[in-house]
Amino acid sequence: MQNILDNATVLSVGENDKKALRMAIEETLDAILASIKDDSAFSGMNPYALRAEVEKLGFLSEEGTGWEETLESVKKTILPNMLFTWSSQYMPHLHSPALIESIAAELIISVYNNSMDSWDQSPVATEIEEAMIHGLCRLFGYGEDSGGTFTSGGSQSNMSALIALRDRYIERNLSWDVKKKGLPYDYNKLRIYTSEIAHFSFQKSAHILGLGYDSVVLLPIDDKARIDAGKAREIIMRDKENGYMPFLIVATAGTTDFGSIDDIASLHAIADECGAFLHVDAAYGSGLMMSDRYRERLGDISAADSITVDFHKMFLLPISCSAILVKDRTILDCFLIHADYLNREEDEEDGYINLVGKSMQTTRRFDALKVYMSFRMRGRHGFGKIMDRAVENASYFYSRLIADGDFFAPVKPELSSVVFAHRSGDDSNKAIRRKLLERGTVIGQTVYQGRVMLKFTLLNPHLTHERIDSLIDEIKKLAE
Ligand SMILES: Cc1ncc(COP(=O)(O)O)c(C=O)c1O
């Protein structure tokens, strides 16, 4: 049956189009709310069964099925098998449920569909992003010369920092313009140093940047899963003596598995000594900046030349939402290129800011709106409470594990992740995770010193100690 939506295309000043938008959103919201029947994170359907269901949906018909049938198919096959990120049974990755007001922000972002590349595609959005970047730089202790840009995620933020700092290092030390001439002849002497448990985006970026995985030297960690600064210094100085060019040291403030925070002050001192830049990957740990109780765990993050901040992790904003902040905003000029059709110099001279000039992306979402709305609504204390709860839940879970002879938990958590294993062995731990998945509880799995480990990433503000206790009991029963 045809309805008002089937005859609509895009929004307009016309009443029918406004009604069509309201209908699409209201009916979709009703379907979403109806799909939430209990606190399970997942239907438990196995990949083969799910693939078969998806195959039945088809790809592209000649005439289209209309709105009602399309929504029916979404209700039947897609929504029930989505991952319910708000469930207190979802805790495998640094992937959060979304704050409710930020979902409203997403609606605004999609309806207006402004693009952040040029002022004439995003007038107020450009000004809001600039204001958010300014505020974030101050929050993280940066001064007047700082700047930054929103990105698609931590990987792109890290890669942006790598490009910008590599180019600046080469310009300073080899008087060579990478942007124009490509890599210098002895590019294979360039080295990046980071933790052996740092996020893989550094190797991936090194490959994309033409430096290769071998340019990333993985530094050993101590028993707190932080870079061993003494050994790091030895390795870096030896490389320098042997003719390598250490251009970047990366500290992680919140490693992906353990949430461990590298000692920024020691790594900063090494960076200074060997003439390298310091980047802090705070994709995970940046949320602590909002907490009066735990902020000091980040150390002097403002010592870094650049900082990755992800809002789609501890800050609980919807994917995607991340920023790269830089102490000296001119390093982002590596992304500047003028095009007659987009970012004319004459407009910029008259105050029209074109953000494409400091981003790897061209067309880009107005993700800064999510930060604006959530920061405005909750304030620092509102976010501080969310961060404190996550940290305290992890610390409670850890205290339960170490008091229980059945479990092994090698690293005391500093953020909200706990890596642990049931002592029943590798196969049993793997089976526990699979069994939980089938029952709608999704937890993480990783490897520590050759052992299969389980992982809880406790970002959900609804999570209680009782829920954590019941999960421990369930794991113990499964291990039997
Ligand atoms: C420490 C760290 N850095 C970077 C990233 C990459 O972030 P994204 O997945 O947003 O690209 C992650 C992802 O988990 C991470 O844990």
The ligand as an ORCA input file, in Angstrom:
! r2SCAN-3c Opt
* xyz 0 1
  C      44.136      2.893     22.181
  C      43.355      2.945     20.905
  N      43.754      3.766     19.928
  C      43.100      3.844     18.753
  C      41.992      3.075     18.518
  C      41.300      3.146     17.188
  O      40.124      3.838     17.325
  P      38.971      3.712     16.198
  O      38.449      2.332     16.329
  O      38.014      4.771     16.617
  O      39.605      3.972     14.878
  C      41.540      2.201     19.509
  C      40.360      1.359     19.280
  O      39.937      0.606     20.102
  C      42.238      2.135     20.728
  O      41.875      1.303     21.695
*
